[in-house]
Amino acid sequence: MPTVADVERIAALSDPVVRNLQITQCYHELSSVFAERSGAGANWCTYATWASKQAGQTIRREDVVRELEARLRIQSEAGEAIQKIIGLVRQLGAKQKPDAIRTLIWNTVVMTALNRASEAVSRGNRKVFIEIGREFARFIAICQPDPVYNPAHLEQFLRELRPGNPPEGQQYLRQAFTSYYQSWFENDPKQQAELRLLANLQIGFHEQTRLQPEIAESLNMAPIDPAVLKNRLMELVFPAGSVLGRMRLFFLETIGQIAPLDRAIESLVAAIHQQIRLVVTEQLMTMSFPPNVRLRLGRDLLVDFPASLRLITNADLQTLLLQIDPTANSLLETGARDWADLPERIHFIADLFRCYHESAALYEAPFSPDQVAVLETGKRPTGRL
């Protein structure tokens, strides 16, 4: 059973890739332990397992790089700009081979932007885990052993949660764990399901409000300043610290010899930034989980609500759904056109949690036993992650 100390240890890891993988595995373990008490029905950690696994793809950048390389190969504007830049830099006196110049351009423009997106997603992944993962571990330790409803234990847990709304307050977490606790002592399966969906959505609303800055930053990344690439290219021709080189560069700029390079750099940065944003957005707006479910978050969900949640009777759940789901009891307009828009995002999540609440496949392990064994040593496993 993951403990508060385990959560804090994982959150303190410096390697963002290993940290994300351990966060994903810890969510799975918390979800499984929680389910031992609650039984059927997903809890928030169940969904967090697969959301964290999806975030890992952006954090590791591997799939993004491959997709971007494929797109740029068929994107004539970027390819032509790169070739023009290489030719102009060599005309100015650069001695490096074309492949070396191409690598410098790729690292400066592409990898810098992808690193920004990766860092924002990684920061959000840790931010949520250190707060909510910690509270699940604490809740399980204090309350899960209770054979009968124990208000003193519940109050002991709630005491450490801050009043007020997110992003700073934890009122929705207080309500959520109270709903979970009540569900353990509810005999009616439908009322149990509604209480647990209510808790999942209360945590989801808190989490998504807290994550808003990181999600907006990862999707709306600022383009690389063309001057940065220009300066690095000029260092190939005019070595840093060379007074003669700086004088020659100033002269060439004065007579307009550098202007074609400036235009080619601006064209390249604009073209690549557009493709990077498309690729990163597509990856962030995709979610995969067993059994072979691959959701496009910009499209309406195509599954129906389970029978237990088709008609909502819990008054608190009805109130929350009216607040976050503008098409209550319908899957129309579920898809979020702009994932950086909090109301659109939480609308999709509300229907996602409701539709897949009874999906037992969500409890499948995110990694193989061999991969988990490697993760426990603090290393990155091999194979598909």
N, C-alpha and C positions, 0 to 999 in steps of 0.2 A: 504494500500500500504506500503510494507516494506521500511523503510528509512535507510539512512546511519547509523544513531544512533542505529537502530534495529540490523543491521548487526554487528556493533561493540560490542553491548551488548551481542549478542549471542556468538560471537567469544571469549569473555572474560569469558564465563562460565567455571568453573573449573571441573565440572563433565563431562568426555568425552562422556558418553552415552547420557545424556540429551542434551549436546551440539550438538552431531551428529543428534539427532532427530529434534532439533529445526533448524539446518542447512537444513535438508531435507525439512522440512515444509516451511522454508523461500524461498528455491529455487522454490518450487511449487507456492508459492504466487507471487514471482517475475515473474515466467514464465506466470502465468495467467494474471497478470496486463499488462505485455508486449504484450501478445496476444490480449488484448482488442484493442490495437492500430494496431498491425501488421496483425491480422486476422490469416487465416490458415497457417500452416507451423510451425514446431518446432523451438524454439530458443534454445540457448545453455543451459539456465536454465532448460528447459524441460528435457533434457537428464541428467543434473546434479542432478535433483531430484532423479532419479532412481539409478544413480551411487552412490550417497550419501546414499541412503537407503540400497544398497548392501554393501557398506563399513561398515554400522552399524552392520551387522552380524559379521564381523571380530572384530570390536571394542568391541562388547558385549561378544564375545567368546562362546556364548551358543551353537550354532550349531556346531562349531568347536570342542568343548569339547565332545559333544555327538558322533560325527562322529569318533573322535579319540579313544574314549573309545570302540566303536564298533570294530574298526580295530584292536586295541591292544588285544581284547579278542580272536581274531582268528589268531593273529600273534604270533606263538609259540616262536620265538626267544626272543621277549621282555618279554613274560610271564615267560619263563624259567629263564631268567636273574633276574627278580624281585624275583621269588621264591628262587633262589640261594642266592641272596643278603640278603634276610630276614633270611635265614637259617644261613649264615655265620656270620651276625651281632649278632644273638642270641647266636651262639656258642662262640663268643668273650665275651659275658657277658651282652648284652642288655636285659633289663627286659621288654621292651615294647611289647605289643601284635603285632602279624603280621599285623593286619589292621592299626595300628598306624604307623608302619614302612613303609607300603605301601603308606599311605597318605603322609608321609614325602618325599618319593621318587617321587610321583606324583607332589607334589607342587614344589619340587626343579627342576625337569627336565622338566616336561610338562608345568606347569602353567607359569614358568619363561619364556620359549620360546614363549608361546602364548601371554603373556603380552608384550613381545618385538614386536611381529607382530602387536598386537592391538595398541600399542603406536605409531608405525610408520604410520599405516593407519590413526589413529586419528589425528596425526600431519599433514599429507597430506590433510585430509579433511578440517581442519581448515585453513591451509595455502592457499588453493585455494579459500575458501569462503571469507576470510577476504580481499582478493584482488579482485576477480572477482565478487562475490556477492555484494561487496561494490560499484563497478563500475556500475553494473546494476542498483542499487538503485539510484545512483547519476545521471546516464543517464536518467532514467525514470523521475526523478524530474525536470531536466533541460530541456530536449528535447521533452518528450512525449506530452506535451500540445500544441506543435506548430501546428497550422492549415495549415501553409504553410512553405516551406523550409526556415529556418532561419540560415544562415551561422554563424552569431554571436553567437547563442546559441550552435551550434556544436563546434565552436572554444572554447567557454567557457568551455565546457566539456573536450575537447581534451587537453587543456592547462595543466592539472594536470598529464597527462600520460607521462611517461619518454620515451625519444627516445632510439633507439637501440634494439637489439634482446634479447630474453629471454636467460638465466633466470632472468637477472637484468632489461633489457630494456622492454618496453611495446609497441613497435612499432606494433606488431600484434594486440594488443588491440585497438590501434588508428585506424588501418585499419578496424578492425571488426565493431566498433561502427559507423564508417563512412559508411560502407556498410549497416548496419541496418538502419541508418538514411535515406540514399538514397532510400532504399526499400520502405519506407513509402510514398514517393512521386512518385513512379514508378507505372504507370497504367497497364502495361503489366504483367499479372499474372506469366508468365514464367520468365520474368526478375526479378520479385519480388522474386520468389523461388530461383533463382540462386544467387541473392545478399544475401539472408538470409543463404543459404547453405555456401556461401563464408565466411560470418561473423562467422557462427558456427565453421567452420574448422579453421579459423584464431585464434579464441579463444581456440579451442581444441589443436592446435599446441603449442600455448603459455603455456596453462595449463599443457600439458603432459611433456613439456620440464622442467617446474618448478618442477613437481612432480617426476622427475626421481630418485633423491636420496631416497625418501620415498618408492617408489615402489620397487626399487632394494633392499632396506633394509628389507622390509616386506617379499619378496620372497626368498632372499638369506641370511636369518638369520644365524648367526654363531651358532654352537652347544654349548650347555652348557659345561663348563669345567668339566670333570669328577672329578677333585680335589675338586670342590665345593660340589658335592654330597658326596664324601668320607668324607670330613671334617664334614659335618652335621651328617652323620651316626656314625662317630667316637665319636661325642659329646654324643651320646646315651650310648656308652660304657665307654668312658673316659671323664667325665665332664670337661668342660672348667675351667681352673685355678687350676687343680689338678696336682701337681708336680709328684706324684706317678703314676698317669694315663699317663702322657706324657712319663715317663720313661718306663712304661710297653709297650706302643705303639711303642716306639723306639726299644725295645727289640724284640717285635713280628715282626716288619718290618725287622729287621736285620736277623732273622732266617727264613724269608720267609713265615711267617704265614698270612701276609696280602696280599700277591701276588694274591691268588685266588679271593679275594674280588676286588682288582684292576681290574683284567681281566673281572670279571662279570659286574662291573660298566661301563667299557669302552664299552663292548658289548651292554649293555642296552642303554647307551647314543646314540650310533651310530644307533641302531634300532629305537629308539623313534624319534630321529631327522629326520630320513628319512621319517617316517610316518607323522610327523608334517608338514614337507615341502610339502608333497603330498597333505595333507588336506587343508592347508592354500592356496596353489597355486590353487587348484581346486575351492575353494570358491572365491578367488580374480579373477579367470578367468571365472566367471559365472555372468551373468547379467539378471535380471528378470524385466519385466514391463508388464503392461496391453496390450492386454487381454490374459493373460496366456502365454506370450512369455518368454521363458527361453533360453538364448543364451549361448553356450559354446564358449568362446572367442578364443579357439584354433582351432575352426572348421570354414570352409567357411560359409558365410551367404547363406541362401537358398531362400530368397525373392528377388524380382527384384526391379530395380530402378522404382520410379513412373514416369508416362508419362512426367511430367513437367521437370524431371531431367535426362531423358534417354540420351538426346543429349545436351551437354553443349556448350553454345555459348558465355558466358561471358569470355572475354580474361583473366581477373585476376584469375577467378576460374580455367580456363584451365591451367594456369601457376602453380597455387598452387597444383592442382591435379597431374601434372607432377612431382612435387617435392616430394609429400608425398604418392602417389599411384602408385606403380610400375606396376600394372595391370589395368591401366586406362580403364574405361568403361566396366570392367569385374569384376566378383566376384570370379574369380579363385585365389587361394592362399591368400584369405582374412584372414583366421585364423592365429593368432599369436602363433607360437610354443613357444616362450619365451616372456612372458608379460613384463619382465624387459628390453627387447630390444626396444628402443624408435622407430626406423623405423618400426618394425613389429607392434607395438602397434598403432601408428598413422595411419598406412595403414588400420588396422581393423576399427578404429574409423571413418576414412574418408568414408568408404563404409557403416558403420552403420548409420551415419548421413544422408547419401544420400538415403539409402533404406527406412528409417523410417521417412523421413521428413514430410510426409503428414498423419502420423498416429495420428488421433484425440484421440485415447485411451491413448496416452502419457500424456494427460492433466488431467487424472483421479487423484483424491486425493490420496496421499500415506498413509494417516491415516484416521481413522473414525472421525466423529465430536466429539464423546466422548473422543477419544484419544487426539485430538487437544486441547480440553478444559482442559485436565489434563496437557498437555505440556505447556499451557499458564500460569500455576501456577508454572512452573519450576520443575515439578516432572516427573518421568518416568511413562508412561501409562502402564496399564496391557494389556494382550492379545498379539496376534501375531503382531510383529513390522516389 
